[in-house]
Amino acid sequence: MELTVVMPCLNEAETVEVCVRKALACMEEHGIEGEVLIADNGSTDGSQQIARDAGARVVHVDEKGYGNALMGGIRAARGKYVIMGDADDSYDFTALLPFVEQLRDGADLVMGNRFRGGIAPGAMPPLHRYLGNPVLSFIGRLFFPSAIGDFHCGLRGFRRDSILRLQLQTGGMEFASEMVVRSTLSGLDVREVPTTLSPDGRSRPPHLRSWRDGWRHLRFLLLYSPKWLFFYPGLVMMAIGLVAGTALTFGPVEIGELAFDVDTLVGASAAVVIGFQAVLFAVFTKVYAAEEGFLPESPRIRKLIDIVTLEKGLVAGGLLALAGLVGLVMSLVHWQIRSFGELDPRESLRIVVPSATALVMSFQTIFAALFVSILGIRRTRETPADVAAKAAEEAAEIVSREQAAKTAGEQAEQTPREDTTTR
């Protein structure tokens, strides 16, 4: 079977029938061997039977959520290619051919672009059309090497085996972003075709919650891009703190009518420590995500683990600790010279603050080296994601074998009839 059209469904009795019939009509018109699969997520309005009567196959997905429903449908699909779309009659299921043609041409993922295809009046709230979707899509293109213009279009097609290999993790609305991001990071062939969006045919409000689901998409994009969440902000804070701290260590700095002294030095020290911690968190996140399969295996991550060894971390941390201790000893000597009396903070803090900063960073470095070394230990056990992916692959193999056996049986039945006709 070439194509399975998967539609997630939760109480879509008003629109599921027309969606199923449109998809089946499109496949029949263009000679595409395929099926429509409804991934029902617990409907209570009779959507399941309506879909069956319209010609669809229905599978039940117990785990709630948009992403969970779709993954349940993708695993149960029998087609080589899968096109997914909402069952609310907002997408044009009679125009599936451009997706199939791109998949036949070798694409792994084909995204619809509603902004290029056309959005009918009232089909998308202004908040989504002019703020939510453009901003989140821009952030996606900024964070990841992707040229996709509409990250969150619900109508998209893909090779079933390619998406299953990604072992997608999210179960909610952010599943749409994860598919694009993981496909891009894995080097899959991702393309885009125009598609239209019409007002949906439901009388009830949509399941989508603008601010909640928008935040979930943004959170996912940030978590999958530690560079933008931790590394770049941390690097900027460290740079500002180091420049300001270095200048203030040698004395007050005046810029116009503003005078910066030891109070600012303390703030600069805090910026260095916080920025350094953020950079370390970027390293932790990258290594952990790669080792656990949330991000694709990267030679750079493996090289980073090889470089940031425990021994090197201990040496670097030891040198920072030594510098900090030397500075503190110097401050004690300075205090002794004053007969352990009262000190001028504007003098003493210029030694104590940098020394304490170096000491704190020394422990951060040592602990970071320990943690990265632990994360770098190759895991030998199977994670739940590995088990799920293996089960999905086994199920796909079983379905393929059953289809092959069925086809062989049909051919065997036709052969005697042809022989009889010849005689």
GIHU-V501553 format. One record per residue. N is the residue number from 1. RES is the residue in one small letter. PHI is phi in degrees with one decimal (none if undefined). Layout:
# GIHU-V501553
n:res:phi
N:RES:PHI
N:RES:PHI
This chain:
# GIHU-V501553
n:res:phi
1:m:none
2:e:-85.7
3:l:-137.4
4:t:-123.1
5:v:-96.2
6:v:-101.1
7:m:-124.9
8:p:-69.5
9:c:-141.5
10:l:-143.5
11:n:57.3
12:e:-114.9
13:a:-61.4
14:e:-72.1
15:t:-127.1
16:v:-63.9
17:e:-63.2
18:v:-65.8
19:c:-65.7
20:v:-62.7
21:r:-65.4
22:k:-63.7
23:a:-65.5
24:l:-64.5
25:a:-63.9
26:c:-63.6
27:m:-65.6
28:e:-66.7
29:e:-62.3
30:h:-102.4
31:g:66.3
32:i:-95.8
33:e:-78.3
34:g:-165.3
35:e:-147.4
36:v:-112.3
37:l:-118.8
38:i:-97.0
39:a:-94.9
40:d:-83.3
41:n:-108.1
42:g:106.1
43:s:-65.2
44:t:-121.8
45:d:-111.5
46:g:84.0
47:s:-57.6
48:q:-60.5
49:q:-68.7
50:i:-60.7
51:a:-65.5
52:r:-62.5
53:d:-62.6
54:a:-81.4
55:g:110.9
56:a:-95.4
57:r:-97.1
58:v:-119.0
59:v:-121.1
60:h:-99.8
61:v:-116.2
62:d:-74.6
63:e:-72.4
64:k:-70.8
65:g:126.2
66:y:-58.5
67:g:-66.1
68:n:-63.7
69:a:-62.3
70:l:-66.4
71:m:-65.2
72:g:-62.5
73:g:-68.6
74:i:-64.1
75:r:-64.8
76:a:-86.1
77:a:-66.1
78:r:-103.6
79:g:-82.2
80:k:-65.7
81:y:-111.4
82:v:-128.1
83:i:-116.5
84:m:-109.1
85:g:-165.3
86:d:-68.4
87:a:-92.6
88:d:-106.5
89:d:67.2
90:s:-90.9
91:y:-101.3
92:d:-90.4
93:f:-77.7
94:t:-87.2
95:a:-117.7
96:l:-89.6
97:l:-58.3
98:p:-57.4
99:f:-66.8
100:v:-63.1
101:e:-63.2
102:q:-66.8
103:l:-66.9
104:r:-62.6
105:d:-80.2
106:g:114.1
107:a:-68.6
108:d:-91.4
109:l:-140.3
110:v:-120.8
111:m:-93.6
112:g:-81.7
113:n:-123.5
114:r:-72.7
115:f:-74.2
116:r:-86.0
117:g:-83.0
118:g:123.7
119:i:-112.5
120:a:-69.3
121:p:-55.0
122:g:83.0
123:a:-79.5
124:m:-135.1
125:p:-58.2
126:p:-54.3
127:l:-60.3
128:h:-75.5
129:r:-71.4
130:y:-106.1
131:l:-126.2
132:g:-56.9
133:n:-64.5
134:p:-60.6
135:v:-68.2
136:l:-65.9
137:s:-66.6
138:f:-62.7
139:i:-62.3
140:g:-60.9
141:r:-69.0
142:l:-71.3
143:f:-76.6
144:f:-128.5
145:p:-76.4
146:s:-125.8
147:a:-105.9
148:i:-66.2
149:g:-90.5
150:d:-136.6
151:f:-61.6
152:h:-113.2
153:c:-64.5
154:g:-80.4
155:l:-98.7
156:r:-154.2
157:g:-123.3
158:f:-162.2
159:r:-74.4
160:r:-60.1
161:d:-66.8
162:s:-65.1
163:i:-72.0
164:l:-63.1
165:r:-66.9
166:l:-71.3
167:q:53.2
168:l:-61.7
169:q:-107.7
170:t:-77.6
171:g:-111.9
172:g:-105.7
173:m:-64.2
174:e:-69.4
175:f:-54.6
176:a:-62.2
177:s:-70.7
178:e:-60.4
179:m:-60.5
180:v:-68.2
181:v:-64.8
182:r:-65.4
183:s:-63.6
184:t:-65.3
185:l:-66.1
186:s:-85.5
187:g:77.9
188:l:-73.5
189:d:-81.1
190:v:-108.1
191:r:-128.5
192:e:-142.5
193:v:-131.1
194:p:-67.4
195:t:-146.5
196:t:-103.4
197:l:-132.0
198:s:-117.0
199:p:-59.1
200:d:-70.9
201:g:-95.9
202:r:-90.1
203:s:-93.6
204:r:-96.6
205:p:-67.0
206:p:-71.5
207:h:-71.6
208:l:-64.8
209:r:-116.1
210:s:-52.3
211:w:-72.1
212:r:-62.9
213:d:-73.0
214:g:-62.8
215:w:-64.3
216:r:-65.0
217:h:-64.3
218:l:-63.7
219:r:-59.8
220:f:-63.3
221:l:-60.5
222:l:-68.5
223:l:-66.4
224:y:-87.9
225:s:-132.1
226:p:-58.4
227:k:-60.3
228:w:-83.0
229:l:-80.9
230:f:-119.5
231:f:-66.1
232:y:-63.8
233:p:-60.7
234:g:-65.1
235:l:-65.2
236:v:-64.4
237:m:-62.8
238:m:-62.2
239:a:-62.8
240:i:-62.5
241:g:-63.5
242:l:-67.7
243:v:-63.3
244:a:-65.3
245:g:-64.7
246:t:-62.6
247:a:-64.7
248:l:-77.0
249:t:-63.3
250:f:-93.9
251:g:146.9
252:p:-62.0
253:v:-123.7
254:e:-114.0
255:i:-125.0
256:g:64.8
257:e:-93.2
258:l:-91.3
259:a:-119.0
260:f:-109.4
261:d:-134.6
262:v:-64.2
263:d:-60.4
264:t:-67.3
265:l:-60.7
266:v:-63.4
267:g:-62.9
268:a:-63.6
269:s:-61.6
270:a:-62.7
271:a:-63.3
272:v:-64.0
273:v:-65.5
274:i:-65.3
275:g:-62.9
276:f:-62.7
277:q:-65.1
278:a:-64.3
279:v:-61.9
280:l:-63.5
281:f:-64.5
282:a:-61.1
283:v:-64.7
284:f:-57.1
285:t:-64.2
286:k:-60.9
287:v:-65.3
288:y:-63.3
289:a:-62.8
290:a:-70.3
291:e:-68.8
292:e:-92.5
293:g:88.9
294:f:-72.1
295:l:-120.1
296:p:-63.3
297:e:-56.7
298:s:-125.7
299:p:-58.8
300:r:-66.7
301:i:-67.1
302:r:-62.7
303:k:-65.6
304:l:-61.4
305:i:-63.7
306:d:-69.3
307:i:-78.2
308:v:-82.1
309:t:-83.8
310:l:-61.8
311:e:-64.1
312:k:-65.9
313:g:-63.9
314:l:-65.6
315:v:-65.6
316:a:-61.8
317:g:-64.5
318:g:-64.7
319:l:-65.8
320:l:-63.7
321:a:-63.3
322:l:-62.8
323:a:-62.2
324:g:-64.3
325:l:-67.3
326:v:-61.1
327:g:-63.6
328:l:-66.4
329:v:-63.7
330:m:-61.5
331:s:-67.8
332:l:-67.1
333:v:-62.4
334:h:-59.6
335:w:-68.1
336:q:-62.9
337:i:-59.5
338:r:-87.3
339:s:58.9
340:f:54.8
341:g:-93.0
342:e:-69.4
343:l:-107.4
344:d:-83.7
345:p:-56.3
346:r:-68.0
347:e:-99.7
348:s:-66.4
349:l:-68.2
350:r:-68.4
351:i:-100.0
352:v:-66.0
353:v:-63.1
354:p:-60.4
355:s:-66.4
356:a:-63.9
357:t:-61.7
358:a:-62.2
359:l:-66.5
360:v:-62.5
361:m:-66.7
362:s:-65.0
363:f:-69.0
364:q:-59.2
365:t:-66.4
366:i:-64.4
367:f:-63.4
368:a:-64.1
369:a:-62.5
370:l:-62.5
371:f:-68.4
372:v:-63.5
373:s:-63.8
374:i:-66.4
375:l:-63.7
376:g:-77.9
377:i:-68.4
378:r:-62.9
379:r:-81.7
380:t:-109.2
381:r:-84.8
382:e:-86.8
383:t:-83.3
384:p:-55.6
385:a:-65.3
386:d:-63.1
387:v:-61.9
388:a:-64.1
389:a:-64.4
390:k:-64.8
391:a:-63.6
392:a:-64.9
393:e:-64.6
394:e:-64.5
395:a:-63.9
396:a:-64.1
397:e:-65.3
398:i:-63.4
399:v:-61.6
400:s:-63.6
401:r:-64.9
402:e:-63.6
403:q:-65.2
404:a:-64.7
405:a:-65.9
406:k:-64.0
407:t:-64.2
408:a:-63.7
409:g:-64.4
410:e:-65.0
411:q:-66.2
412:a:-66.3
413:e:-68.8
414:q:-74.2
415:t:-63.1
416:p:-60.4
417:r:-63.6
418:e:-66.0
419:d:-63.5
420:t:-63.4
421:t:-63.3
422:t:-64.8
423:r:-64.1
